[in-house]
Amino acid sequence: MSGTAARPRRAGAALALSAALAMPLLCTASGPPASPGGARWSMSAEADLGGLVPPPVRGSGLDPRAGSLPAVDIRRSGDPRNRITLVLLGDGFTVRQLGLFRAEADRAWRALMQIEPFRTYQHFFNIRRVEIASRAPGINEQRSPLRLVPTPLGMHFWCDGTARLLCVDEQAAVRLAGPVHGPHYVIAIANSARYGGAGGAGVTTLAGGNPDAGRILQHEMGHTLGELGDEYDSAPADADYPNLSTDDAQVMLRGRTKWWRWLGAPAPGGGVVGAYRGANGLYRPTLDSVMRTLGGVYNPPSEEAVIKALYRQIDPLDAVGPAPGPVVGHHRLWVRPIPLADGGRLQVVWRVDGRAVRPPSGDGTWLDPADLRLPRGRAATVTATVRDTTDRVRDEQFRNRWMTRTVRWTLRG
């Protein structure tokens, strides 16, 4: 489910997933969109045990005992109003199999947080698990099953006649996910070992028991969060995505379109970012990537697209004190940026009347006005600018607008 602060997704075309080597493809679904005009595509750190939240409401196919099963915030990085919450639901798991669902859900989200840029920005996410028990194990895997398996989310393969397309009752999934006070995405995990999944503008799906489940989720969240297109040769020829183009490198550079800022930059795995034409006539940024082959990595333009999607929903500054504006007395001024992985920090620059100053604090997040030694009666303007200086973004206009935040206080000595 797209986050509440996410921009509207464009209407239209279907994409498919290229799996590693000879793996089958996942294709597009036409299931109920999360919002009008939505597109849909196929295919580190230890968890912090959080507080319990109200259980999901009961629905068709639910085990009578399921109403007592809570949702659990298994990782809470911050206030959900300034985090993206990934809500993991299970379908086709009986009460006795809920332990299996927990294990498969944990493997999936941990795999997502192992790939860049999700790894670096993992503190931008909260993880919630909603445990829903089905009366019978499994989901509908056959095109024309002899016996329909009723499940709470109605997950099934052969959606739109495509064997590997795993669809879900999106209205039921959103309802059972419960309220989330902030941007969020719903991920439905089927009790199946069959290869399949789907992603895009609706609920992201995957078969939790498949050995490639984590890698499938890495690919699908590129669709869902980054609005990326598939880069493999048999994908539909639709270039309306950040990582696909009808222009070659020279035309792109001349017109300053698509990933022109990245042309010639080193590419993961060797080579450089360019315009590599596939059999469908479209150009992609690199020879290979996770949007082309499972187990790959995001290429630089795709990483930038994912980071942009994060910052369109998340403020780089979690809190500030005291409130910006006039400050009376010698209150310590402080800011609290969202942390990055492995102790990484967003840049904080302090200025007094426009002149940069170095605060005495080790991490640079606070400033004591007493250290400024302002003459009695003199006013001064103090600003703190929080900025993400990552080299994974080359669009400086976007950085200035979305990845930079300045707060201002007026002090009087």
C-alpha positions in Angstrom: 0.0 0.0 0.0 1.4 3.3 -0.9 2.3 5.6 2.0 -0.1 8.3 3.0 2.4 11.0 2.0 3.5 9.3 -1.2 2.8 11.1 -4.5 0.1 9.6 -6.8 1.3 6.7 -8.9 0.9 6.8 -12.6 -1.8 4.8 -14.3 -1.2 1.9 -16.6 1.1 -0.6 -17.8 2.3 -3.9 -16.5 5.8 -4.9 -15.8 7.4 -8.3 -15.1 10.3 -9.5 -13.0 13.4 -11.1 -14.4 14.6 -13.8 -12.0 18.2 -15.0 -11.7 19.4 -17.2 -14.5 16.6 -19.5 -15.7 14.1 -18.5 -13.1 10.5 -17.9 -14.3 9.1 -14.4 -14.7 6.6 -12.6 -12.6 4.1 -10.5 -14.5 1.7 -7.7 -13.8 -1.6 -7.8 -12.0 -4.8 -5.8 -12.5 -6.0 -6.3 -8.9 -7.9 -3.5 -7.1 -5.6 -0.5 -7.0 -4.7 1.1 -3.7 -5.5 4.5 -5.2 -7.1 5.6 -8.4 -4.8 5.2 -11.4 -2.3 2.9 -9.6 0.1 0.8 -11.5 1.0 -2.7 -10.4 4.0 -4.9 -11.1 5.1 -8.4 -10.5 7.5 -9.2 -8.9 21.4 -6.2 9.7 20.2 -4.8 12.6 18.6 -7.0 15.3 14.9 -6.5 15.7 13.8 -4.5 18.7 10.8 -6.1 20.4 8.2 -3.4 20.7 4.8 -2.9 22.2 1.7 -4.8 21.3 -0.9 -3.0 19.2 -4.7 -3.8 18.9 -5.4 -7.1 17.1 -6.8 -7.0 13.6 -10.6 -7.3 13.1 -12.0 -10.7 12.1 -12.8 -11.4 8.5 -13.8 -14.1 6.0 -11.7 -17.2 6.3 -10.2 -16.3 9.7 -9.8 -18.9 12.4 -12.2 -18.1 15.3 -9.1 -17.8 17.6 -7.4 -15.3 15.3 -9.1 -12.3 16.9 -6.9 -12.7 20.0 -3.7 -12.6 18.0 -2.0 -9.2 18.3 0.0 -7.2 15.8 3.5 -6.6 17.1 5.9 -3.7 16.4 9.0 -5.8 16.0 11.2 -2.9 15.1 10.4 0.7 16.0 13.0 3.2 14.8 11.0 6.3 15.6 7.6 8.0 15.7 5.5 6.4 12.9 4.4 9.9 11.8 8.0 10.4 10.6 8.8 6.8 9.6 7.7 4.4 6.9 6.0 1.5 8.5 6.2 -1.9 6.7 3.2 -3.9 7.8 3.8 -7.7 7.2 0.7 -9.9 7.0 0.5 -13.6 6.5 -2.1 -15.6 4.6 -2.7 -19.4 4.6 -1.0 -19.9 8.0 -2.9 -21.9 10.6 -2.6 -21.1 14.3 0.0 -23.9 14.6 2.0 -22.3 11.7 2.2 -18.8 13.0 5.7 -19.5 14.1 6.6 -20.3 10.5 5.0 -17.0 9.4 7.1 -15.1 12.0 10.3 -16.7 10.7 9.4 -16.1 7.0 8.4 -12.5 7.7 11.7 -11.9 9.6 13.7 -13.3 6.8 11.9 -11.2 4.2 12.3 -7.8 5.9 15.9 -8.5 7.0 16.8 -9.3 3.4 15.3 -6.0 2.3 17.4 -4.1 4.9 20.6 -5.8 3.6 20.5 -4.2 0.1 21.4 -0.6 -0.5 20.0 2.0 -0.1 17.6 0.3 2.3 20.5 -0.7 4.5 21.9 2.8 5.0 18.4 4.2 5.5 17.0 1.3 7.7 16.2 3.7 10.5 13.7 5.4 8.3 11.5 2.3 8.7 9.4 0.7 11.4 8.5 -2.9 11.0 5.1 -4.3 12.1 3.9 -7.9 12.0 0.2 -8.7 12.0 -0.5 -12.4 12.8 -3.6 -13.7 11.1 -4.6 -17.4 11.4 -6.3 -19.3 8.6 -8.6 -22.3 9.1 -6.7 -24.4 6.6 -3.0 -24.3 5.6 -1.8 -22.9 2.3 -3.3 -20.8 -0.5 -4.8 -21.5 -3.9 -1.8 -22.4 -6.2 -3.5 -24.1 -9.1 -5.2 -22.4 -12.1 -8.4 -24.4 -11.6 -8.3 -25.8 -8.1 -10.6 -28.8 -7.4 -11.1 -27.2 -3.9 -10.9 -23.6 -3.1 -8.9 -22.8 0.0 -10.6 -19.9 1.9 -8.0 -17.6 3.4 -8.4 -14.2 5.1 -6.5 -12.4 2.3 -7.6 -14.5 -0.6 -4.1 -14.9 -2.0 -3.8 -17.0 -5.1 -1.5 -17.7 -8.0 -2.5 -17.6 -11.7 -3.8 -14.0 -11.3 -4.7 -12.7 -14.8 -3.8 -16.1 -16.2 -0.2 -15.8 -15.2 1.2 -18.7 -13.2 3.7 -16.8 -11.1 1.6 -13.7 -10.4 0.5 -13.8 -6.8 -2.5 -11.7 -6.1 -4.3 -10.7 -2.9 -7.6 -9.2 -1.8 -6.1 -5.7 -1.3 -9.1 -4.3 0.5 -9.0 -7.2 3.1 -5.2 -6.7 3.4 -5.5 -3.0 4.1 -8.3 -3.6 6.6 -6.5 -6.3 8.5 -3.3 -4.3 8.5 -5.1 -1.9 10.8 -4.5 1.8 11.2 -1.0 3.2 10.9 -0.4 6.9 11.9 2.0 7.7 9.1 3.3 6.6 5.7 3.1 2.8 5.3 3.2 -0.1 2.9 1.5 -3.5 3.3 3.4 -6.6 2.4 1.4 -9.9 2.2 3.3 -13.2 2.7 1.7 -16.4 1.4 2.2 -19.8 3.0 3.7 -21.3 -0.1 7.0 -22.4 -1.5 6.0 -21.7 -5.1 8.0 -19.0 -6.9 6.0 -15.8 -7.2 5.0 -12.3 -6.0 3.8 -8.9 -7.1 4.6 -5.3 -6.4 3.6 -1.8 -7.4 0.9 0.6 -6.4 -1.0 -1.9 -4.3 -0.2 -4.5 -1.7 3.2 -6.1 -2.3 3.1 -9.9 -2.2 5.6 -12.8 -2.1 5.6 -16.5 -1.4 7.3 -16.7 2.0 8.5 -20.3 1.7 10.3 -19.9 -1.6 14.1 -19.8 -1.2 14.2 -16.5 -3.1 11.6 -14.8 -1.0 14.0 -12.2 0.3 15.4 -11.4 -3.1 11.9 -11.2 -4.5 11.0 -8.6 -1.9 14.2 -6.6 -2.7 13.0 -6.4 -6.3 9.3 -5.8 -5.6 10.0 -2.9 -3.2 11.9 -1.3 -6.0 8.6 -1.2 -7.8 6.5 -0.3 -4.8 8.6 2.3 -3.1 11.0 3.6 -5.8 8.4 3.4 -8.7 11.1 1.6 -10.7 10.5 -0.4 -13.9 11.8 -3.8 -14.9 15.0 -3.8 -16.8 15.0 -7.2 -18.4 14.6 -7.7 -22.2 11.1 -9.1 -22.2 9.5 -6.4 -20.1 6.9 -4.2 -21.8 8.4 -1.2 -23.7 7.2 1.4 -21.2 9.8 4.0 -20.4 7.8 6.1 -18.0 10.1 5.2 -15.0 13.2 6.7 -13.5 15.4 3.8 -14.7 14.1 3.3 -18.2 14.5 5.5 -21.3 13.9 5.7 -25.0 17.0 7.9 -25.4 20.5 6.8 -25.8 23.3 8.4 -23.7 24.1 11.2 -26.1 20.4 12.3 -26.4 20.0 12.0 -22.7 23.0 14.1 -21.9 22.1 16.7 -24.5 18.5 17.0 -23.2 19.4 16.5 -19.5 16.8 13.8 -19.2 16.5 10.7 -17.0 19.8 9.7 -15.4 22.0 12.1 -17.4 23.8 13.2 -14.2 25.0 9.6 -13.7 26.4 8.9 -17.2 30.0 7.7 -16.9 29.8 7.1 -13.2 31.2 3.7 -11.9 28.6 1.0 -11.9 28.3 -1.8 -9.2 30.0 -4.9 -10.4 32.2 -3.0 -13.0 31.6 -0.8 -16.0 30.0 2.5 -16.0 26.5 4.0 -15.9 25.4 4.4 -19.5 22.4 3.6 -21.7 22.2 -0.2 -22.4 19.6 -1.2 -24.9 17.5 -4.3 -24.3 15.6 -6.4 -26.7 12.4 -4.5 -26.0 14.0 -1.3 -27.4 14.4 0.5 -24.0 17.6 1.7 -22.5 18.6 0.9 -18.9 21.4 2.5 -16.8 23.7 -0.6 -16.3 24.2 -4.0 -17.7 22.6 -5.7 -14.7 20.8 -4.8 -11.5 18.2 -6.1 -9.1 15.5 -4.8 -11.4 16.8 -7.2 -14.0 18.2 -10.2 -12.1 17.3 -11.4 -8.7 20.2 -11.2 -6.3 21.7 -8.1 -8.0 22.0 -4.6 -6.5 20.2 -1.4 -7.4 22.1 0.7 -10.0 22.9 4.3 -9.1 19.9 6.0 -10.7 17.6 3.5 -9.1 19.2 4.0 -5.7 18.6 7.7 -6.1 15.0 7.1 -7.0 14.5 5.0 -3.8 16.1 7.7 -1.6 14.0 10.4 -3.2 10.9 8.3 -2.4 12.0 8.1 1.2 12.5 11.9 1.5 9.2 12.7 -0.1 7.6 11.1 2.9 10.1 11.5 5.7 11.5 14.7 7.3 15.3 14.5 8.0 14.7 16.2 11.3 12.9 14.2 14.0 12.8 16.9 16.7 14.1 20.3 17.8 14.3 22.2 21.0 13.4 24.7 22.1 10.7 25.7 19.6 12.1 27.8 16.8 11.7 31.5 17.2 12.6 33.9 20.1 14.4 32.3 22.9 14.6 33.9 26.4 17.4 32.8 28.7 20.3 30.4 28.1 18.4 27.3 26.9 20.5 24.8 25.1 19.6 24.6 21.4 19.4 21.1 19.9 18.3 19.2 16.9 17.7 15.4 16.5 18.2 14.2 12.9 17.2 10.7 11.8 20.3 8.5 12.3 21.8 6.4 9.5 23.1 2.9 9.7 26.4 2.0 11.4 26.5 5.2 13.4 26.2 7.4 10.3 24.8 10.9 10.7 23.2 13.6 8.6 25.3 16.8 8.5 24.5 19.5 11.0 25.8 23.0 10.4 25.4 25.8 13.0 25.5 29.5 12.1 25.3 32.6 14.3 24.3 35.7 12.3 25.2 33.8 9.1 28.7 32.8 10.3 29.5 29.1 10.7 30.4 28.1 14.2 31.6 24.7 15.6 29.6 23.6 18.6 31.4 21.9 21.5 29.2 18.8 21.4 30.8 15.7 20.1 28.1 14.9 17.5 27.3 18.6 16.7 23.6 18.3 17.5 23.4 21.0 20.2 24.7 24.4 21.0 24.9 26.3 24.3 24.1 30.0 23.9 26.4 30.7 26.9 29.4 29.7 24.8 28.6 32.5 22.3 29.3 35.1 25.0 26.8 37.6 23.5 27.0 41.1 25.0 24.1 42.1 27.2 21.2 43.3 25.1 22.5 42.1 21.8 20.3 39.9 19.6 21.7 37.1 17.5 20.1 34.7 15.0 21.2 31.1 15.3 20.4 28.5 12.7 20.9 24.7 12.5 20.8 23.2 9.1 20.4 19.4 8.8 21.4 18.0 5.4 21.8 14.6 3.9 25.0 14.9 1.9 25.0 11.4 0.4 26.7 10.9 -2.9 23.9 8.5 -3.9 21.9 11.6 -4.9 23.1 13.9 -7.7 20.0 16.0 -8.0 21.0 19.0 -6.0 17.7 20.8 -6.5 15.9 17.8 -4.9 18.5 17.7 -2.1 17.9 21.4 -1.3 14.2 21.0 -1.2 13.6 17.7 0.5 16.8 16.5 2.1 17.7 19.7 3.9 16.0 21.3 6.9 16.9 24.6 8.6 15.6 25.8 12.0 16.1 29.3 13.3 16.2 30.8 16.8 16.5 34.5 17.9 18.6 35.0 21.0 19.1 38.0 23.2 22.1 38.4 25.4 
